[in-house]
């Protein structure tokens, strides 16, 4: 079986698409899975064994309509799963003659372009985004998601880190990443709270890294300049493939609902997400999924009520567990 999955949004969304792709490959031995996604998310796909082929969404839709059809036809897909969709994608899938076209019944433009419709209203669901994906497998005979879906991320391919960044990890200190921004995709914990948390983290015990994009670095320039000298500023310094490698070699990450939060969960490190209570932004829908994850969810529609001490207590628990395991080994 040759299947195309679409997820044309952000890094975290593509991370959460990996489990369904990995499960398809397990459920249909010999199956080939491709993903149509944005170019800047390609490093996520390259790191995973759950997906065989990456198709650049922007490159496809830079083609003429006839070129798009010819391009998609060459792959001879048996089915397409619209995990997230757009009317143009639906039209292309039908025009390219993909036999099984699966979408949600809640999108009117699916009614004419998809021939397998699944009842699903994301905003009204209590299920996690990664679990909601699995409902789209019902037309293929898969009725429920597996347990421990994080086992299907299958992140096994990591870029080599330049020496200057590898050297930063050469320490017995508890290595923690703080990722304050979200590229405007989620609510953000106040920078004052991050500063308060940094003040609680003993520099003799913790090595602290700040991550973010180059654009976010410019936004936070004055805040970063005011941080203590022992805090390592990595904002804008690591391309995504190297950021993934760096994250997996640290001990924990704290962030709002962002791509790096989901990457941290997928690599298996301690991950703490900060969330509001309101739908559809709550942790039940977008929380980290992995073997060492947790979250703090407010009772309000913002993150202001989460204190630095709330987060510090979680980090201390992580360190205690790590230190206990070190003694046992």
C-alpha positions as CSV (number, residue, x, y, z in Angstrom):
1,X,0.0,0.0,0.0
2,X,1.3,3.4,-1.0
3,X,-0.2,6.2,1.2
4,X,0.1,10.0,1.2
5,X,-0.5,11.9,4.4
6,X,-0.9,15.7,4.4
7,X,0.1,18.0,7.2
8,X,0.9,21.5,5.9
9,X,1.2,23.5,9.1
10,X,3.8,23.8,11.8
11,X,6.7,21.7,13.2
12,X,4.7,20.4,16.2
13,X,1.9,19.3,13.9
14,X,4.3,17.3,11.8
15,X,5.8,15.7,14.9
16,X,2.3,14.6,16.0
17,X,1.7,13.1,12.5
18,X,4.6,10.7,12.9
19,X,2.8,8.1,15.1
20,X,0.0,7.5,12.6
21,X,2.6,7.1,9.8
22,X,4.6,4.6,11.8
23,X,1.5,2.7,12.7
24,X,0.4,2.5,9.1
25,X,3.8,0.9,8.2
26,X,3.4,-1.6,11.0
27,X,-0.2,-2.4,10.2
28,X,0.5,-2.9,6.5
29,X,3.8,-4.6,6.0
30,X,5.6,-3.3,3.0
31,X,3.5,-0.1,3.0
32,X,5.2,3.1,1.8
33,X,4.2,6.4,3.5
34,X,4.8,9.9,2.1
35,X,4.0,13.2,3.6
36,X,3.1,16.4,2.0
37,X,4.3,19.2,4.3
38,X,6.1,22.6,4.4
39,X,9.7,22.6,3.5
40,X,10.9,24.0,6.9
41,X,9.5,20.9,8.6
42,X,11.6,18.5,6.5
43,X,14.2,17.9,9.2
44,X,11.6,16.3,11.4
45,X,10.7,13.9,8.6
46,X,14.3,13.1,7.8
47,X,14.9,12.1,11.5
48,X,12.1,9.6,11.5
49,X,11.8,6.0,10.1
50,X,8.0,6.4,10.2
51,X,7.9,8.3,6.8
52,X,9.6,7.1,3.6
53,X,9.3,10.2,1.4
54,X,8.9,14.0,1.9
55,X,7.0,16.1,-0.6
56,X,7.5,19.8,-0.5
57,X,4.0,21.5,-0.3
58,X,5.3,24.9,-1.5
59,X,7.2,23.4,-4.4
60,X,4.1,21.4,-5.6
61,X,1.8,24.5,-5.5
62,X,4.4,26.6,-7.3
63,X,3.7,24.3,-10.4
64,X,1.0,24.8,-12.9
65,X,-2.2,22.8,-12.2
66,X,-1.3,20.3,-15.0
67,X,2.2,19.9,-13.6
68,X,0.8,19.3,-10.1
69,X,-1.4,16.5,-11.4
70,X,1.4,14.9,-13.3
71,X,3.8,15.2,-10.4
72,X,1.4,13.5,-7.9
73,X,0.3,10.8,-10.4
74,X,3.9,9.6,-10.7
75,X,3.8,8.3,-7.2
76,X,0.8,6.0,-7.8
77,X,-0.7,6.6,-4.4
78,X,-3.4,4.1,-3.3
79,X,-4.8,6.5,-0.6
80,X,-4.5,10.0,0.8
81,X,-5.2,11.0,4.4
82,X,-6.0,14.6,4.9
83,X,-4.8,15.1,8.4
84,X,-5.1,18.8,7.8
85,X,-6.4,20.1,4.6
86,X,-7.0,22.8,2.1
87,X,-9.5,23.0,-0.8
88,X,-6.7,23.0,-3.3
89,X,-5.2,19.8,-1.8
90,X,-8.6,18.1,-2.0
91,X,-9.0,19.1,-5.7
92,X,-5.4,17.9,-6.6
93,X,-5.9,14.5,-4.9
94,X,-9.1,13.9,-6.9
95,X,-7.7,15.3,-10.2
96,X,-4.6,13.1,-9.8
97,X,-6.8,10.0,-9.5
98,X,-5.8,8.8,-6.0
99,X,-8.4,6.0,-5.5
100,X,-9.0,6.4,-1.7
101,X,-9.3,9.9,-0.5
102,X,-10.0,10.2,3.2
103,X,-11.2,13.4,5.0
104,X,-13.4,14.6,7.7
105,X,-17.2,15.1,7.1
106,X,-17.0,18.4,9.0
107,X,-15.3,20.1,6.0
108,X,-17.9,20.9,3.2
109,X,-15.3,20.9,0.5
110,X,-14.5,17.2,1.4
111,X,-18.0,16.1,0.4
112,X,-17.2,16.4,-3.4
113,X,-13.5,15.6,-3.4
114,X,-13.1,12.8,-0.8
115,X,-14.8,9.4,-1.2
116,X,-14.2,8.2,2.4
117,X,-15.6,10.6,5.0
118,X,-15.0,10.2,8.8
119,X,-17.0,11.9,11.5
120,X,-14.6,14.2,13.3
121,X,-15.0,17.6,14.9
122,X,-11.6,18.5,16.4
123,X,-12.7,21.6,18.4
124,X,-15.4,19.7,20.2
125,X,-13.2,16.6,21.0
126,X,-11.5,15.8,24.3
127,X,-9.0,13.6,22.5
128,X,-5.4,14.5,21.7
129,X,-4.5,15.8,18.3
130,X,-2.2,12.8,17.7
131,X,-5.1,10.4,18.6
132,X,-7.6,12.2,16.4
133,X,-5.4,11.4,13.4
134,X,-6.0,7.7,14.0
135,X,-9.7,8.1,13.3
136,X,-8.9,8.7,9.7
137,X,-7.6,5.1,9.5
138,X,-11.0,3.6,9.9
139,X,-11.7,3.4,6.2
140,X,-8.5,1.4,5.9
141,X,-9.8,-1.1,8.5
142,X,-7.9,0.2,11.6
143,X,-10.5,0.9,14.2
144,X,-8.4,2.2,17.2
145,X,-5.1,3.7,18.0
146,X,-2.4,1.6,19.7
147,X,-1.3,2.2,23.3
148,X,1.9,4.2,23.8
149,X,1.6,6.0,20.4
150,X,4.9,7.7,21.2
151,X,6.7,4.5,20.3
152,X,5.8,5.2,16.6
153,X,7.7,8.5,16.4
154,X,10.8,6.4,15.4
155,X,13.3,9.3,15.6
156,X,16.5,7.4,14.7
157,X,18.5,9.7,12.4
158,X,20.2,12.7,14.0
159,X,22.4,15.3,12.5
160,X,26.0,15.6,13.8
161,X,26.4,18.6,16.1
162,X,29.3,21.0,15.4
163,X,32.0,20.8,18.0
164,X,31.1,24.2,19.5
165,X,27.6,22.9,20.4
166,X,28.7,19.4,21.5
167,X,31.1,21.0,23.9
168,X,28.3,22.8,25.6
169,X,26.8,19.4,26.5
170,X,30.0,18.1,28.1
171,X,28.9,18.5,31.7
172,X,27.5,16.5,34.6
173,X,25.1,19.3,35.3
174,X,21.4,18.9,34.6
175,X,21.0,20.3,31.1
176,X,17.7,22.2,30.7
177,X,16.3,24.1,27.7
178,X,13.9,27.0,28.2
179,X,12.0,27.8,25.0
180,X,10.1,31.1,25.7
181,X,8.4,31.9,22.4
182,X,6.0,30.1,20.1
183,X,6.2,31.9,16.8
184,X,2.8,33.3,17.6
185,X,1.2,29.9,17.5
186,X,0.4,29.5,21.2
187,X,0.1,31.4,24.4
188,X,3.4,32.2,26.0
189,X,4.6,32.3,29.6
190,X,5.6,35.8,30.6
191,X,9.4,36.5,30.3
192,X,9.4,37.7,33.8
193,X,8.4,34.2,34.9
194,X,11.2,32.7,32.9
195,X,13.6,35.1,34.6
196,X,12.3,34.1,38.0
197,X,12.7,30.4,37.1
198,X,16.3,31.0,36.0
199,X,17.0,32.7,39.3
200,X,15.8,29.5,41.1
201,X,18.1,27.2,39.1
202,X,21.4,26.9,40.8
203,X,24.2,27.4,38.2
204,X,26.4,24.9,40.0
205,X,23.7,22.3,39.4
206,X,21.9,23.3,36.2
207,X,23.2,24.3,32.7
208,X,20.5,26.5,31.2
209,X,20.0,26.9,27.4
210,X,17.6,29.4,25.8
211,X,16.4,28.4,22.3
212,X,14.3,30.1,19.7
213,X,14.4,31.3,16.1
214,X,16.5,34.1,14.7
215,X,13.3,36.3,14.5
216,X,12.5,35.5,18.1
217,X,16.1,36.4,19.1
218,X,15.6,39.9,17.7
219,X,12.3,40.2,19.6
220,X,13.9,39.1,22.9
221,X,17.3,40.9,22.4
222,X,17.0,43.1,25.5
223,X,15.7,40.3,27.7
224,X,18.5,37.9,26.6
225,X,21.1,40.6,27.2
226,X,19.8,41.0,30.8
227,X,20.2,37.2,31.6
228,X,22.9,36.0,34.0
229,X,26.2,35.1,32.2
230,X,25.9,31.4,32.9
231,X,22.8,31.1,30.7
232,X,23.6,29.9,27.2
233,X,21.8,31.8,24.4
234,X,21.2,29.5,21.4
235,X,18.5,31.5,19.8
236,X,18.9,31.5,16.0
237,X,22.1,29.5,16.1
238,X,20.9,25.9,15.3
239,X,19.1,24.8,12.2
240,X,16.2,22.5,12.9
241,X,18.1,19.3,12.2
242,X,20.8,20.3,14.7
243,X,18.2,21.6,17.2
244,X,16.6,18.1,17.2
245,X,20.1,16.5,17.9
246,X,20.8,19.1,20.6
247,X,17.4,18.6,22.4
248,X,17.8,14.8,22.6
249,X,21.2,15.2,24.4
250,X,19.8,17.4,27.2
251,X,17.9,16.4,30.3
252,X,14.7,18.4,29.9
253,X,12.8,21.2,28.2
254,X,10.2,23.7,29.4
255,X,7.9,25.5,26.8
256,X,4.4,26.4,25.9
257,X,2.6,24.6,23.1
258,X,5.4,24.7,20.5
259,X,7.3,22.5,18.0
260,X,10.3,22.2,20.3
261,X,8.1,21.0,23.1
262,X,6.8,18.2,20.8
263,X,10.3,17.4,19.6
264,X,11.5,17.1,23.1
265,X,8.7,14.7,24.0
266,X,9.4,12.7,20.8
267,X,13.1,12.3,21.6
268,X,12.2,10.9,25.0
269,X,13.6,13.6,27.3
270,X,11.8,15.2,30.2
271,X,9.3,17.6,28.8
272,X,7.0,20.1,30.6
273,X,4.3,22.0,28.6
274,X,2.5,25.1,29.9
275,X,-1.1,25.3,28.9
276,X,-4.3,27.3,29.5
277,X,-7.6,25.5,30.3
278,X,-9.6,26.7,27.3
279,X,-10.4,24.6,24.3
280,X,-9.0,23.9,21.8
281,X,-5.7,25.1,23.3
282,X,-5.7,22.9,26.4
283,X,-3.2,20.2,27.3
284,X,-5.7,17.4,26.6
285,X,-5.6,18.4,22.9
286,X,-2.0,19.6,22.5
287,X,0.0,18.3,25.4
288,X,3.4,16.6,24.9
289,X,3.2,12.9,24.0
290,X,6.1,10.8,25.1
291,X,7.6,8.6,27.8
292,X,8.7,11.4,30.1
293,X,6.2,14.2,29.7
294,X,4.1,16.4,31.9
295,X,2.2,19.7,31.8
296,X,0.9,22.4,34.0
297,X,-2.5,23.7,33.0
298,X,-4.0,26.8,34.4
299,X,-7.6,27.4,35.6
300,X,-7.8,30.4,33.4
301,X,-7.4,31.3,29.7
302,X,-3.9,32.5,30.0
303,X,-0.6,31.3,31.6
304,X,-0.2,34.1,34.2
305,X,-1.2,31.9,37.2
306,X,1.7,29.5,36.6
307,X,4.5,30.5,39.0
308,X,8.2,29.9,38.6
309,X,8.0,27.7,41.7
310,X,5.4,25.5,40.0
311,X,7.8,24.8,37.2
312,X,10.9,24.6,39.4
313,X,9.3,21.8,41.5
314,X,8.7,19.8,38.3
315,X,12.4,20.2,37.3
316,X,13.6,19.2,40.7
317,X,11.6,16.0,40.4
318,X,13.3,15.3,37.0
319,X,16.7,15.8,38.6
320,X,16.0,13.6,41.5
321,X,14.9,10.8,39.2
322,X,18.0,11.2,37.1
323,X,20.3,11.3,40.1
324,X,18.6,8.2,41.6
325,X,19.1,6.3,38.3
326,X,22.8,7.3,38.2
327,X,23.4,5.9,41.7
328,X,21.6,2.6,40.8
329,X,23.8,2.2,37.7
